Amino acid sequence: MKSSSSARHRARKLAVQALYQTQYVSTSPSKVIEEFIEDNDLKRADIDYFKVLVMGATKHQASLWQAIEPLLDRDGDDIDSVERSILLVGAYELREHIEVPFRVVISEAIDIAKIFGATDSYKYVNSILDRLSVDFRAVETSVAGP
C-alpha cells in the first residue's frame, strides 16, 4: 500500500471525482469505487485511502453537510457539485482523520479546487474548511494559531 503524500493527494483527487459522480448516478458508492479502480490507472494512488474517503464521506454525508451548511453564504442546494464534493471530502478528513494535520487537509482541498473548481472556488473552499477546522479540530487549531 502506498502512503506517500503524493499517493494520498491522488487518492483525494480521485475521491472528489468519485463523490462528484455519485451525485449524478444512482449507483452505490462501492460500485463507483469499483468502476474507478477498473477505469483508471491507480498504481500511484493510495487506493485504500481513496476507498476510505469515498465510503466515509458518503456514509456521513448528512452529518457533514449539517456542519458545513451554517458556514455557507448561500443555500446548500446552490453550491456547485465540484465544491460540494471537495467540501465533503475535506470535512470528512477533518472530522474523522485527526492523524492528518488540519493544515494539510485544507491545503489539499485548495489544490483540488484549483484543479477541478471554478476560477476562485479554492478561496471559498479554504474559507469554509478553515472555519470548520475550528469546530472539528479545536485543540489543534488553538495550538497552531492563525
VEXDREN-2710 file (C-alpha; in Angstrom, 1 decimal):
% VEXDREN-2710
k/r/px/py/pz
1/MET/0.0/0.0/0.0
2/LYS/1.3/3.4/-1.0
3/SER/1.0/6.1/1.7
4/SER/3.3/8.8/0.5
5/SER/1.9/12.4/0.4
6/SER/1.7/12.2/-3.4
7/ALA/-0.2/8.9/-3.2
8/ARG/-2.6/10.4/-0.7
9/HIS/-3.0/13.5/-2.9
10/ARG/-4.0/11.3/-5.8
11/ALA/-6.4/9.4/-3.5
12/ARG/-8.1/12.7/-2.5
13/LYS/-8.4/13.8/-6.2
14/LEU/-10.0/10.5/-7.1
15/ALA/-12.3/10.6/-4.1
16/VAL/-13.6/14.1/-5.1
17/GLN/-14.2/12.8/-8.6
18/ALA/-16.0/9.7/-7.3
19/LEU/-18.2/11.8/-5.0
20/TYR/-19.0/14.1/-7.9
21/GLN/-20.0/11.1/-9.9
22/THR/-22.3/9.7/-7.1
23/GLN/-24.3/13.0/-7.3
24/TYR/-25.3/12.1/-10.9
25/VAL/-25.7/8.4/-11.0
26/SER/-28.0/6.2/-8.9
27/THR/-25.2/3.7/-8.1
28/SER/-23.8/2.7/-4.8
29/PRO/-20.5/4.3/-3.6
30/SER/-18.9/0.9/-3.6
31/LYS/-19.9/0.4/-7.3
32/VAL/-18.5/3.8/-8.2
33/ILE/-15.2/2.8/-6.4
34/GLU/-15.1/-0.4/-8.3
35/GLU/-15.6/1.4/-11.6
36/PHE/-12.9/3.9/-10.7
37/ILE/-10.4/1.1/-9.9
38/GLU/-11.3/-0.6/-13.2
39/ASP/-11.2/2.5/-15.4
40/ASN/-8.2/4.4/-14.0
41/ASP/-4.5/3.9/-13.5
42/LEU/-4.3/3.9/-9.8
43/LYS/-0.8/2.5/-9.4
44/ARG/0.5/5.7/-7.9
45/ALA/-2.6/6.4/-5.7
46/ASP/-3.3/5.2/-2.1
47/ILE/-6.2/3.0/-3.1
48/ASP/-7.1/2.1/0.4
49/TYR/-7.3/5.7/1.4
50/PHE/-9.4/6.5/-1.7
51/LYS/-11.9/3.9/-0.6
52/VAL/-12.0/5.2/3.0
53/LEU/-12.6/8.7/1.8
54/VAL/-15.4/7.9/-0.6
55/MET/-17.2/5.4/1.7
56/GLY/-16.7/7.7/4.8
57/ALA/-17.8/10.9/3.1
58/THR/-20.8/9.1/1.6
59/LYS/-21.8/7.4/4.8
60/HIS/-21.5/10.6/6.9
61/GLN/-22.7/13.0/4.2
62/ALA/-25.8/14.2/6.1
63/SER/-24.0/15.0/9.3
64/LEU/-21.0/16.5/7.5
65/TRP/-23.3/18.7/5.4
66/GLN/-25.2/19.7/8.5
67/ALA/-21.9/21.0/9.9
68/ILE/-20.9/22.7/6.6
69/GLU/-24.2/24.4/5.8
70/PRO/-24.3/27.1/8.5
71/LEU/-20.9/28.3/7.2
72/LEU/-22.1/28.8/3.6
73/ASP/-23.1/32.2/2.3
74/ARG/-25.8/30.7/0.1
75/ASP/-28.3/27.9/0.2
76/GLY/-26.6/24.5/0.2
77/ASP/-28.5/23.5/-2.9
78/ASP/-26.8/26.4/-4.8
79/ILE/-23.3/25.0/-4.1
80/ASP/-21.6/23.7/-7.2
81/SER/-21.3/19.9/-7.3
82/VAL/-17.5/20.1/-7.5
83/GLU/-17.3/22.4/-4.5
84/ARG/-19.8/20.1/-2.6
85/SER/-17.6/17.1/-3.3
86/ILE/-14.4/18.9/-2.2
87/LEU/-16.1/20.2/1.0
88/LEU/-17.4/16.8/1.9
89/VAL/-14.0/15.1/1.5
90/GLY/-12.3/17.8/3.4
91/ALA/-14.9/17.8/6.2
92/TYR/-14.8/14.1/6.5
93/GLU/-11.0/14.1/6.7
94/LEU/-11.0/17.0/9.3
95/ARG/-13.5/15.2/11.5
96/GLU/-12.5/11.5/11.1
97/HIS/-8.8/11.5/10.3
98/ILE/-7.2/13.5/13.1
99/GLU/-3.8/11.9/12.2
100/VAL/-3.7/14.2/9.2
101/PRO/-2.9/17.8/10.3
102/PHE/-5.7/20.2/9.6
103/ARG/-3.5/22.4/7.5
104/VAL/-2.7/19.5/5.2
105/VAL/-6.4/18.7/4.8
106/ILE/-7.2/22.4/3.9
107/SER/-4.1/22.7/1.6
108/GLU/-5.1/19.6/-0.3
109/ALA/-8.7/20.7/-0.7
110/ILE/-7.4/24.1/-2.0
111/ASP/-5.2/22.3/-4.5
112/ILE/-8.0/20.1/-5.7
113/ALA/-10.3/23.1/-6.0
114/LYS/-7.7/24.8/-8.2
115/ILE/-7.7/21.8/-10.5
116/PHE/-11.4/21.0/-10.7
117/GLY/-13.3/24.0/-9.4
118/ALA/-14.3/27.3/-10.9
119/THR/-11.8/30.2/-11.0
120/ASP/-12.0/31.3/-7.4
121/SER/-13.7/28.3/-5.8
122/TYR/-10.4/27.5/-4.0
123/LYS/-10.9/30.7/-1.9
124/TYR/-14.4/29.6/-1.0
125/VAL/-13.3/26.1/-0.1
126/ASN/-10.5/27.5/2.0
127/SER/-12.8/29.8/4.0
128/ILE/-15.3/27.1/4.7
129/LEU/-12.8/24.4/5.7
130/ASP/-10.8/26.9/7.8
131/ARG/-13.9/27.7/9.9
132/LEU/-14.9/24.1/10.0
133/SER/-11.5/23.1/11.3
134/VAL/-12.1/25.3/14.4
135/ASP/-15.1/23.2/15.2
136/PHE/-13.6/19.8/14.3
137/ARG/-10.1/20.4/15.5
138/ALA/-10.5/23.0/18.3
139/VAL/-7.4/21.8/20.2
140/GLU/-5.2/21.5/17.2
141/THR/-6.2/24.9/15.7
142/SER/-5.9/26.7/19.0
143/VAL/-2.3/25.4/19.5
144/ALA/-1.4/26.2/15.9
145/GLY/-2.7/29.7/16.0
146/PRO/-3.6/31.8/12.9
END
